Amino acid sequence: MTRDRQGALPVKSNPFTGRVHVYFNTNARRKAINPSTADSATRRSKRVPRSQESSDRLAFIIASALVLAIIVYARRFVDPFKPTALSYQCLALCLLAVAIAGRALLGYRARETDPGNLALPARVVWPVLIVAAVLPYLQTLRVSFLSDDYGLLAAMHAARSPLDALHSDAFVTFYRPLTLLLWWLGDRLWHGAPLGYHALSLILHALNALLVYGLGRRLTASAYAGFMAALLFAVHPLHVEPVTWLAASADLLCATFAVSSLLLLEVGLTTPAPSRQRFAFAGALTAFLLALLSKEAALALPGFVALRGALVKGPRRTRRAITLGAAYSVVLIAYLALRSAALGGVGGYRMPLSVWNTVFPSAEMLMLGDFLFPVHRTLFSSALGPIMWPAALVLMAGAALWWLLGLERVPADRLWLWLGFFLLTAVPAWVFLWRPSASLEWTRFAYLPTIGLAWLFGDICFGRGPTMRSSGAVAGAIIIAFAALTVWYVTPWRQAGRMGDSALKGGVRLVGELYANEGRDPTLYVSDLPEAWYGAPIFTNCYPQALNLAIGRPLAIWVVSARQDRALVHPETMAASVLSPGEHLVRWDSDARRFDIVRTGGPRP
């Protein structure tokens, strides 16, 4: 190996990107050089003429419009009563498919331009990403427990040891022991205060943004691409539910270990030392197991790992892909066996609910549509009315077009890798996400899959170049707009927490009054509880556990509802039936913020 005139010593090229990393002895800085830039004449000969590029773009837009029109029209035959129920998600997915096909059909070529080396030292990147991940969610520190949080808190409060926590029935149909241990530890460290759990969620979200940056930088050999991907991931409004709702902290923990596993795998694939390779692979498999024990959303990771091995340039790529996929599959099989032994079956999953969900998986459509168009329709229509809604759609449609026209600058291997991560990690959510939500509910299922879309965004920014003013302005506008939406979307969760606290205080006050009059604990049948506020759950579940925790002793509390799918007993039936002594049917008055006694049990006839 020889040195050049400047004393540069070439090292091993990146097997995925084809870039050669050169170390300069003068300043010990690493610089990425694209070998294709050496021969400018060859580069110019391969580039598609500008006039042809314009024609290709016009043809692409026309073809996309025709495909979208066909899909919208065909959607009527699938569901004639709600022809636009899944239209915008379906349109986004089809538009992306047309864009990928357009790369080959319409003559697109990735421009071989040098986007420039943007100096991004770690002492700048890390604080910026941490601030971006924490700042929009600061008001979550004042959000109380909501809905399922009380069930987890009550189960962990009753557990005397970590072993008791693992055997609790907090997750009846799911096996998430690591998440339960985290809740048990939080109950002991900060005595079950919501502030401690929210602080931990923010730490996990910031750590995930740093991991997305580190892995994206390795996969693209660009600090700028990794930084832009992590920045978008940190501020995206689709992550409001998993970061704000404490019961969804399992998604944060699962993403932490899943991305850590992929990062360690990347280290093992690129390091030349055999000892470091074995250590990195062992750490990757261990992190994968921890991700599965946090939440089952990571079970599709072996497929992505096999795809990653197949896309590594060099000999024996097929053998490498099979080996990596098999190693991760062994860990997955061991986890499934452990899960089956603990739950007595698979638990928590069911078959797809409709033919439409099977043919066109709704999970991907919902996630992709909400990622490109994160519009909280319920909040928009109530707060700003018809003015904000069209403006938001126009801005987001422009951003989506910016994405689609930037796909030609992403290398084909990396494009398949980003989309493969998005599609594969969304597989576990197929059976849950089968209908659209106007209030961005169930977006906790999108926390892990949207990492692939964030990497795609960073790669598009890298391909367009950080020095291009128009491209940088659009990317910056997308990030700023999404951060502002995140701050806004957190607001209903604070209001939901206040409404939940009011219902708890009203219940404590009512129990105290009844106990003073009767000299014993009453049996309550509670109706008309606040269930949700603009997508934020209040007491869709676990009000009895919440009231028992607030009072400090177990009471007989039954929630009755007029909704058929959730009803234990209908309020009308309870009002007409004969209640035993000590039993009370009460109804929550949201305006007065108190419980009204509808009927009190008396002597039996």
C-alpha positions as CSV (number, residue, x, y, z in Angstrom):
1,M,0.0,0.0,0.0
2,T,1.5,3.4,-1.1
3,R,1.0,6.9,0.2
4,D,0.2,9.8,-2.0
5,R,2.0,13.1,-2.1
6,Q,0.1,14.5,0.8
7,G,0.8,11.5,3.0
8,A,-2.7,10.0,2.7
9,L,-3.1,6.4,3.5
10,P,-6.1,4.7,1.8
11,V,-8.1,2.3,4.0
12,K,-10.8,-0.3,3.3
13,S,-13.7,1.0,1.3
14,N,-17.2,1.0,2.6
15,P,-18.8,-2.3,1.2
16,F,-22.2,-0.8,1.0
17,T,-21.7,2.6,-0.5
18,G,-18.6,2.0,-2.5
19,R,-16.9,5.1,-1.0
20,V,-13.2,5.1,0.0
21,H,-12.3,6.6,3.3
22,V,-8.9,8.4,3.3
23,Y,-7.1,9.5,6.5
24,F,-4.8,12.6,6.1
25,N,-1.8,12.5,8.4
26,T,-1.6,16.3,8.5
27,N,-4.8,16.9,10.5
28,A,-6.1,13.3,11.2
29,R,-9.4,14.1,9.7
30,R,-11.4,11.5,7.7
31,K,-12.8,12.5,4.3
32,A,-15.1,10.5,2.1
33,I,-14.2,10.5,-1.6
34,N,-16.4,9.2,-4.3
35,P,-14.3,7.3,-6.8
36,S,-16.7,8.2,-9.6
37,T,-15.7,11.9,-9.3
38,A,-12.2,11.1,-10.6
39,D,-13.2,11.0,-14.3
40,S,-15.4,14.0,-15.0
41,A,-15.7,13.2,-18.7
42,T,-17.1,9.7,-17.9
43,R,-19.5,11.3,-15.4
44,R,-20.8,13.8,-17.9
45,S,-21.3,11.0,-20.5
46,K,-23.4,9.0,-18.1
47,R,-25.6,11.9,-17.0
48,V,-29.0,12.2,-18.6
49,P,-29.4,15.5,-20.5
50,R,-31.3,18.2,-18.7
51,S,-34.1,18.4,-21.3
52,Q,-34.6,14.7,-21.0
53,E,-34.8,14.9,-17.2
54,S,-37.5,17.6,-17.5
55,S,-39.5,15.4,-19.9
56,D,-39.0,12.5,-17.6
57,R,-40.3,14.5,-14.6
58,L,-43.4,15.6,-16.6
59,A,-44.1,12.1,-17.7
60,F,-43.7,10.9,-14.1
61,I,-46.2,13.4,-12.8
62,I,-48.7,12.5,-15.5
63,A,-48.3,8.8,-14.9
64,S,-48.7,9.3,-11.2
65,A,-51.9,11.4,-11.6
66,L,-53.4,8.6,-13.8
67,V,-52.5,5.9,-11.3
68,L,-54.0,7.9,-8.5
69,A,-57.2,8.5,-10.4
70,I,-57.5,4.8,-11.1
71,I,-56.9,3.9,-7.5
72,V,-59.5,6.4,-6.2
73,Y,-62.1,5.2,-8.7
74,A,-61.4,1.5,-7.9
75,R,-61.7,2.2,-4.2
76,R,-65.4,2.7,-4.7
77,F,-65.9,-0.9,-5.6
78,V,-64.1,-2.1,-2.5
79,D,-66.2,-0.1,-0.1
80,P,-69.0,1.9,-1.8
81,F,-70.3,3.3,1.5
82,K,-66.9,4.9,2.4
83,P,-65.1,5.3,-0.9
84,T,-62.4,7.6,0.6
85,A,-61.9,5.8,3.9
86,L,-58.3,4.9,3.1
87,S,-57.8,7.0,0.0
88,Y,-55.0,9.3,1.1
89,Q,-53.0,6.5,2.7
90,C,-53.5,4.4,-0.4
91,L,-52.6,7.3,-2.7
92,A,-49.4,7.9,-0.8
93,L,-48.4,4.3,-1.1
94,C,-49.2,4.1,-4.8
95,L,-47.4,7.3,-5.5
96,L,-44.3,5.9,-3.8
97,A,-44.6,2.7,-5.9
98,V,-44.9,4.7,-9.1
99,A,-41.9,6.8,-8.1
100,I,-39.7,3.7,-7.6
101,A,-40.9,2.2,-10.9
102,G,-40.3,5.6,-12.6
103,R,-36.6,5.3,-11.9
104,A,-36.3,2.5,-14.4
105,L,-39.3,3.1,-16.7
106,L,-38.8,6.8,-17.2
107,G,-35.0,6.8,-17.5
108,Y,-34.1,8.4,-14.2
109,R,-30.4,8.3,-13.2
110,A,-28.9,9.1,-9.9
111,R,-26.8,12.2,-10.3
112,E,-23.2,11.6,-9.5
113,T,-22.6,14.9,-7.8
114,D,-20.4,15.5,-4.8
115,P,-22.8,17.1,-2.3
116,G,-19.9,18.4,-0.3
117,N,-18.5,17.5,3.0
118,L,-20.4,19.2,5.8
119,A,-18.4,19.3,9.0
120,L,-20.6,17.9,11.8
121,P,-18.6,17.2,14.9
122,A,-20.1,15.0,17.6
123,R,-20.0,17.9,20.1
124,V,-22.5,19.8,17.9
125,V,-24.6,16.9,16.6
126,W,-25.4,15.3,19.9
127,P,-26.6,18.4,21.8
128,V,-28.7,19.5,18.8
129,L,-30.4,16.1,18.5
130,I,-31.0,15.8,22.3
131,V,-32.6,19.3,22.3
132,A,-34.7,18.5,19.3
133,A,-35.9,15.3,20.8
134,V,-36.7,16.8,24.2
135,L,-37.8,20.4,23.6
136,P,-41.1,19.7,21.8
137,Y,-42.1,17.3,24.6
138,L,-41.3,19.3,27.6
139,Q,-45.0,19.8,28.4
140,T,-45.4,16.1,28.7
141,L,-43.7,16.3,32.0
142,R,-46.9,17.7,33.4
143,V,-49.2,15.0,31.9
144,S,-50.7,12.7,34.5
145,F,-51.3,9.0,34.2
146,L,-53.9,8.0,31.6
147,S,-56.0,4.9,31.0
148,D,-53.7,1.8,30.8
149,D,-51.0,3.5,32.8
150,Y,-53.0,2.9,36.0
151,G,-53.3,-0.8,35.2
152,L,-49.5,-1.1,34.9
153,L,-49.0,1.0,38.0
154,A,-51.4,-0.9,40.1
155,A,-49.8,-4.3,39.1
156,M,-46.3,-3.1,39.8
157,H,-47.3,-1.5,43.1
158,A,-48.7,-4.8,44.2
159,A,-45.6,-6.8,43.1
160,R,-43.2,-7.3,46.0
161,S,-40.2,-8.4,43.8
162,P,-39.1,-8.4,40.2
163,L,-40.3,-12.0,40.0
164,D,-43.8,-11.0,41.1
165,A,-43.7,-8.3,38.5
166,L,-43.0,-10.8,35.7
167,H,-45.9,-13.0,36.8
168,S,-48.4,-10.1,37.1
169,D,-51.4,-9.9,34.8
170,A,-50.7,-6.3,33.7
171,F,-50.2,-7.7,30.1
172,V,-52.8,-10.4,29.7
173,T,-52.2,-11.1,26.0
174,F,-48.7,-9.8,25.6
175,Y,-45.3,-11.0,26.9
176,R,-43.2,-7.9,27.7
177,P,-41.1,-8.7,30.8
178,L,-38.5,-6.0,30.3
179,T,-41.1,-3.3,30.1
180,L,-42.7,-4.6,33.3
181,L,-39.4,-4.6,35.1
182,L,-38.9,-1.0,34.0
183,W,-42.3,-0.1,35.5
184,W,-41.6,-2.0,38.7
185,L,-38.2,-0.2,39.0
186,G,-39.9,3.2,38.5
187,D,-42.5,2.4,41.2
188,R,-39.6,1.9,43.6
189,L,-37.3,4.7,42.5
190,W,-39.8,7.6,42.3
191,H,-42.8,6.0,44.1
192,G,-45.0,5.8,41.0
193,A,-44.9,9.6,40.2
194,P,-45.6,10.3,36.5
195,L,-42.8,12.8,36.3
196,G,-40.2,10.1,36.6
197,Y,-41.7,7.9,33.9
198,H,-42.1,10.9,31.6
199,A,-38.4,11.8,32.1
200,L,-37.4,8.3,31.3
201,S,-39.5,8.4,28.1
202,L,-37.8,11.6,27.0
203,I,-34.4,10.0,27.7
204,L,-35.3,7.0,25.6
205,H,-36.6,9.1,22.8
206,A,-33.4,11.2,22.7
207,L,-31.3,8.1,22.9
208,N,-33.2,6.7,19.9
209,A,-32.5,9.8,17.9
210,L,-28.8,9.5,18.6
211,L,-28.9,5.8,17.6
212,V,-30.7,6.7,14.4
213,Y,-28.0,9.2,13.6
214,G,-25.2,6.7,14.4
215,L,-26.6,3.9,12.2
216,G,-27.7,6.2,9.4
217,R,-24.2,7.7,9.3
218,R,-22.6,4.3,9.0
219,L,-25.1,3.1,6.3
220,T,-24.7,6.2,4.1
221,A,-21.1,7.1,5.0
222,S,-22.4,10.7,5.5
223,A,-22.8,12.5,8.8
224,Y,-25.1,15.0,7.1
225,A,-27.6,12.2,6.0
226,G,-27.6,10.6,9.4
227,F,-28.1,14.0,11.1
228,M,-31.0,15.0,8.9
229,A,-32.7,11.6,9.4
230,A,-32.3,11.7,13.2
231,L,-33.5,15.3,13.3
232,L,-36.7,14.5,11.4
233,F,-37.2,11.4,13.6
234,A,-36.8,13.4,16.8
235,V,-39.4,16.0,16.0
236,H,-41.9,14.1,13.9
237,P,-45.5,14.5,15.2
238,L,-46.3,10.9,14.5
239,H,-44.3,10.0,17.7
240,V,-46.5,12.1,20.1
241,E,-48.5,9.1,21.3
242,P,-45.5,6.7,22.1
243,V,-43.5,9.5,23.8
244,T,-46.4,11.1,25.7
245,W,-48.4,8.0,26.7
246,L,-46.5,6.1,29.4
247,A,-48.2,2.8,28.5
248,A,-46.6,3.1,25.1
249,S,-43.1,3.3,26.6
250,A,-42.6,-0.3,25.4
251,D,-42.3,1.0,21.8
252,L,-39.5,3.4,22.9
253,L,-37.6,0.6,24.7
254,C,-38.1,-1.8,21.8
255,A,-36.7,0.7,19.3
256,T,-33.7,1.4,21.5
257,F,-32.6,-2.2,21.6
258,A,-33.6,-2.9,17.9
259,V,-31.5,0.0,16.5
260,S,-28.7,-0.9,18.9
261,S,-28.7,-4.4,17.5
262,L,-28.5,-3.1,13.9
263,L,-25.7,-0.7,14.9
264,L,-23.7,-3.5,16.5
265,L,-24.3,-5.7,13.4
266,E,-23.0,-2.9,11.2
267,V,-19.9,-2.7,13.3
268,G,-19.4,-6.4,12.9
269,L,-19.8,-6.2,9.2
270,T,-17.3,-3.4,8.7
271,T,-14.6,-4.1,11.3
272,P,-11.6,-6.1,10.1
273,A,-10.6,-7.5,13.5
274,P,-12.1,-11.0,14.0
275,S,-12.3,-10.6,17.8
276,R,-14.3,-7.4,17.4
277,Q,-16.5,-9.0,14.9
278,R,-17.5,-11.8,17.2
279,F,-18.0,-9.4,20.1
280,A,-20.2,-7.1,17.9
281,F,-22.3,-10.0,16.6
282,A,-22.9,-11.4,20.1
283,G,-24.0,-7.9,21.2
284,A,-26.3,-7.6,18.2
285,L,-28.1,-10.9,19.0
286,T,-28.3,-10.0,22.7
287,A,-29.8,-6.5,21.9
288,F,-32.3,-8.2,19.5
289,L,-33.5,-10.5,22.3
290,L,-33.9,-7.5,24.7
291,A,-35.9,-5.8,22.0
292,L,-38.3,-8.8,21.7
293,L,-38.6,-8.9,25.5
294,S,-39.6,-5.2,25.4
295,K,-42.2,-5.5,22.8
296,E,-43.0,-8.0,20.0
297,A,-42.7,-5.3,17.4
298,A,-39.1,-6.3,16.7
299,L,-40.0,-9.8,15.5
300,A,-39.5,-8.8,11.8
301,L,-35.9,-7.8,12.3
302,P,-34.4,-11.1,10.9
303,G,-35.9,-10.3,7.5
304,F,-34.3,-6.9,7.5
305,V,-30.9,-8.3,8.6
306,A,-31.0,-10.8,5.8
307,L,-31.8,-8.0,3.4
308,R,-28.9,-6.0,4.7
309,G,-26.5,-8.9,4.3
310,A,-27.7,-9.4,0.7
311,L,-27.1,-5.8,-0.2
312,V,-23.5,-5.7,1.1
313,K,-21.2,-5.5,-2.0
314,G,-18.7,-8.2,-2.4
315,P,-18.5,-12.0,-2.8
316,R,-20.6,-14.5,-0.9
317,R,-23.4,-12.0,-0.3
318,T,-26.0,-14.8,-0.5
319,R,-24.2,-16.9,2.1
320,R,-23.8,-13.8,4.3
321,A,-27.5,-13.0,4.1
322,I,-28.6,-16.6,5.0
323,T,-26.1,-16.7,7.9
324,L,-27.2,-13.4,9.4
325,G,-30.9,-14.2,8.9
326,A,-30.5,-17.7,10.4
327,A,-28.7,-16.3,13.5
328,Y,-31.4,-13.8,14.2
329,S,-34.1,-16.4,13.5
330,V,-32.6,-18.7,16.1
331,V,-33.0,-16.0,18.7
332,L,-36.6,-15.3,17.5
333,I,-37.5,-19.0,17.8
334,A,-36.2,-19.1,21.3
335,Y,-38.2,-16.0,22.2
336,L,-41.4,-17.5,20.7
337,A,-40.9,-20.6,22.7
338,L,-40.5,-18.6,25.9
339,R,-43.5,-16.5,25.0
340,S,-45.7,-19.5,24.3
341,A,-44.6,-21.2,27.6
342,A,-45.5,-18.0,29.5
343,L,-48.8,-17.2,27.8
344,G,-49.9,-20.7,26.8
345,G,-50.0,-19.6,23.2
346,V,-49.1,-16.8,20.9
347,G,-51.5,-14.4,22.6
348,G,-52.4,-10.9,21.6
349,Y,-52.6,-11.5,17.8
350,R,-55.4,-12.5,15.5
351,M,-55.9,-13.0,11.8
352,P,-56.3,-10.0,9.5
353,L,-59.7,-8.5,9.8
354,S,-60.6,-8.0,6.1
355,V,-59.6,-8.9,2.6
356,W,-58.5,-5.3,2.0
357,N,-56.1,-5.6,4.9
358,T,-54.6,-8.7,3.4
359,V,-54.2,-7.6,-0.2
360,F,-53.1,-4.1,0.7
361,P,-51.7,-4.2,4.3
362,S,-53.3,-1.2,6.0
363,A,-50.4,-0.8,8.4
364,E,-48.1,0.4,5.7
365,M,-50.7,2.7,4.2
366,L,-51.6,4.3,7.5
367,M,-48.0,4.8,8.5
368,L,-46.8,6.1,5.2
369,G,-49.8,8.4,4.8
370,D,-49.5,9.7,8.3
371,F,-45.8,10.1,8.0
372,L,-46.1,12.3,4.9
373,F,-49.4,13.9,6.0
374,P,-49.3,14.0,9.9
375,V,-52.6,15.9,10.0
376,H,-54.6,15.6,13.3
377,R,-57.9,16.1,11.5
378,T,-60.0,16.2,14.7
379,L,-57.8,18.9,16.2
380,F,-57.5,20.8,13.0
381,S,-61.2,21.0,12.3
382,S,-62.1,22.0,15.9
383,A,-59.3,24.5,16.5
384,L,-58.7,26.4,13.2
385,G,-61.5,25.2,11.0
386,P,-61.4,25.3,7.2
387,I,-58.5,27.8,7.0
388,M,-55.8,25.6,8.5
389,W,-56.9,22.3,6.8
390,P,-56.4,23.3,3.1
391,A,-53.2,25.2,3.9
392,A,-51.7,22.2,5.7
393,L,-52.6,19.8,2.9
394,V,-51.0,22.1,0.3
395,L,-47.8,22.4,2.3
396,M,-47.6,18.7,3.0
397,A,-48.4,17.8,-0.6
398,G,-45.5,20.1,-1.7
399,A,-43.3,18.3,0.8
400,A,-44.4,14.9,-0.6
401,L,-43.6,16.0,-4.1
402,W,-40.1,17.1,-2.9
403,W,-39.7,13.6,-1.5
404,L,-40.8,11.9,-4.7
405,L,-38.6,14.0,-7.0
406,G,-35.7,13.4,-4.7
407,L,-35.9,9.6,-4.9
408,E,-33.8,9.7,-8.1
409,R,-30.8,10.8,-6.1
410,V,-30.9,7.8,-3.7
411,P,-28.8,4.8,-4.7
412,A,-31.0,1.8,-5.5
413,D,-29.4,-0.4,-2.9
414,R,-30.1,2.0,-0.1
415,L,-33.6,2.8,-1.4
416,W,-34.5,-0.9,-1.1
417,L,-32.9,-1.0,2.4
418,W,-34.9,1.9,3.7
419,L,-38.2,0.7,2.3
420,G,-37.4,-2.8,3.4
421,F,-36.9,-1.7,7.0
422,F,-40.2,0.2,6.8
423,L,-42.2,-2.6,5.3
424,L,-40.8,-5.4,7.3
425,T,-41.0,-3.8,10.7
426,A,-44.6,-2.8,10.1
427,V,-45.6,-6.5,9.6
428,P,-46.5,-7.0,13.3
429,A,-49.0,-4.1,13.2
430,W,-51.0,-5.5,10.3
431,V,-53.7,-7.0,12.4
432,F,-54.2,-3.8,14.5
433,L,-54.1,-1.0,12.0
434,W,-57.0,-1.6,9.6
435,R,-58.9,1.6,9.7
436,P,-57.9,5.3,9.5
437,S,-57.9,7.5,12.5
438,A,-58.8,11.2,12.5
439,S,-56.9,11.8,15.7
440,L,-53.6,10.0,15.0
441,E,-54.5,7.1,17.4
442,W,-52.4,3.9,17.3
443,T,-49.4,5.8,16.0
444,R,-47.3,4.0,18.6
445,F,-47.1,1.2,16.1
446,A,-45.3,3.5,13.7
447,Y,-42.5,4.4,16.0
448,L,-40.1,1.7,14.9
449,P,-41.1,1.4,11.1
450,T,-40.8,5.2,10.5
451,I,-37.1,5.0,11.3
452,G,-36.7,3.6,7.7
453,L,-38.6,6.6,6.3
454,A,-36.4,9.0,8.3
455,W,-33.3,7.4,6.8
456,L,-34.8,7.9,3.4
457,F,-35.4,11.5,4.2
458,G,-31.7,11.9,5.2
459,D,-30.5,10.2,2.1
460,I,-32.6,12.5,-0.1
461,C,-31.1,15.5,1.7
462,F,-27.7,14.1,1.2
463,G,-28.3,13.4,-2.5
464,R,-29.7,16.9,-3.1
465,G,-26.7,18.4,-1.3
466,P,-26.5,20.5,1.8
467,T,-25.1,23.4,-0.2
468,M,-28.2,23.7,-2.4
469,R,-30.3,26.5,-1.0
470,S,-33.6,25.4,-2.3
471,S,-33.2,21.8,-1.1
472,G,-31.9,22.9,2.3
473,A,-34.8,25.4,2.7
474,V,-37.4,22.7,2.0
475,A,-35.8,20.2,4.3
476,G,-35.6,22.8,7.1
477,A,-39.2,23.9,6.5
478,I,-40.4,20.3,6.9
479,I,-38.5,19.8,10.1
480,I,-39.7,23.2,11.6
481,A,-43.3,22.5,10.6
482,F,-43.2,19.0,12.1
483,A,-41.7,20.3,15.3
484,A,-44.4,22.9,15.6
485,L,-47.1,20.3,15.0
486,T,-45.6,18.1,17.7
487,V,-45.8,20.9,20.2
488,W,-49.4,21.5,19.3
489,Y,-50.4,17.8,19.3
490,V,-49.1,17.3,22.8
491,T,-51.7,19.8,24.1
492,P,-54.7,17.5,24.1
493,W,-52.7,15.1,26.3
494,R,-52.3,17.7,29.0
495,Q,-56.0,18.4,28.8
496,A,-56.8,14.7,29.0
497,G,-54.6,14.4,32.1
498,R,-56.6,17.2,33.8
499,M,-59.9,15.6,33.0
500,G,-58.7,12.3,34.3
501,D,-57.5,14.0,37.5
502,S,-60.9,15.6,37.9
503,A,-62.7,12.3,37.6
504,L,-60.4,10.7,40.2
505,K,-60.8,13.5,42.7
506,G,-64.6,13.3,42.2
507,G,-64.5,9.6,42.8
508,V,-62.4,10.0,46.0
509,R,-64.8,12.7,47.2
510,L,-67.9,10.6,46.5
511,V,-66.4,7.5,48.3
512,G,-65.6,9.6,51.3
513,E,-69.2,11.0,51.5
514,L,-70.8,7.6,51.1
515,Y,-68.4,6.0,53.6
516,A,-69.2,8.8,56.1
517,N,-73.0,8.2,55.7
518,E,-73.0,4.4,55.6
519,G,-69.9,3.5,57.7
520,R,-68.6,1.1,55.1
521,D,-67.0,1.1,51.6
522,P,-69.7,1.4,48.9
523,T,-70.0,-0.7,45.7
524,L,-70.0,1.7,42.7
525,Y,-71.3,1.3,39.2
526,V,-69.8,4.2,37.3
527,S,-71.1,5.5,33.9
528,D,-70.3,8.3,31.5
529,L,-66.6,8.5,32.4
530,P,-64.5,10.7,30.0
531,E,-63.0,8.2,27.6
532,A,-60.8,10.3,25.3
533,W,-60.0,13.8,24.4
534,Y,-58.9,14.4,20.8
535,G,-57.2,11.0,20.6
536,A,-55.7,11.1,24.0
537,P,-57.1,8.3,26.1
538,I,-58.5,9.2,29.5
539,F,-60.3,6.3,31.0
540,T,-60.9,3.9,28.2
541,N,-59.6,1.3,30.7
542,C,-58.5,1.0,34.3
543,Y,-60.6,3.5,36.2
544,P,-61.2,1.0,39.0
545,Q,-57.5,0.5,39.4
546,A,-56.9,4.3,39.4
547,L,-59.6,5.0,42.0
548,N,-58.2,2.1,44.2
549,L,-54.8,3.6,44.0
550,A,-56.1,7.1,44.9
551,I,-58.0,5.8,47.9
552,G,-55.4,3.4,49.1
553,R,-57.6,0.4,49.5
554,P,-59.5,-2.0,47.2
555,L,-63.1,-1.2,46.5
556,A,-65.8,-2.9,44.4
557,I,-66.0,-0.6,41.3
558,W,-67.7,-1.5,38.0
559,V,-67.6,0.6,34.9
560,V,-70.8,0.6,32.9
561,S,-71.0,2.1,29.4
562,A,-73.6,2.7,26.8
563,R,-71.2,1.5,24.1
564,Q,-72.1,-2.0,23.1
565,D,-68.6,-3.1,22.4
566,R,-67.3,-2.1,25.8
567,A,-70.3,-2.5,28.0
568,L,-70.3,-4.6,31.1
569,V,-73.8,-3.4,32.0
570,H,-75.9,-0.8,30.3
571,P,-76.7,2.3,32.5
572,E,-80.3,2.0,31.6
573,T,-80.4,-1.6,32.7
574,M,-78.7,-0.7,36.0
575,A,-81.2,2.1,36.6
576,A,-84.1,-0.2,36.1
577,S,-82.7,-3.1,38.2
578,V,-82.8,-3.5,41.9
579,L,-79.6,-2.7,43.6
580,S,-78.5,-4.3,46.9
581,P,-77.8,-2.2,50.0
582,G,-74.5,-0.4,49.7
583,E,-74.6,-0.4,45.8
584,H,-74.8,2.9,43.9
585,L,-75.2,3.8,40.3
586,V,-73.4,7.1,39.7
587,R,-72.9,9.2,36.5
588,W,-70.0,11.5,35.8
589,D,-71.1,15.1,35.1
590,S,-68.3,16.6,33.0
591,D,-69.6,20.2,33.2
592,A,-69.9,20.2,37.0
593,R,-66.9,17.8,37.4
594,R,-68.6,15.6,39.9
595,F,-70.4,12.3,40.2
596,D,-74.2,12.4,40.5
597,I,-75.9,9.5,42.2
598,V,-78.5,8.1,39.8
599,R,-79.8,5.2,42.0
600,T,-79.0,3.8,45.4
601,G,-79.6,0.3,46.5
602,G,-82.2,-0.4,49.3
603,P,-83.7,-3.3,51.1
604,R,-84.6,-6.2,48.8
605,P,-88.3,-6.7,48.3
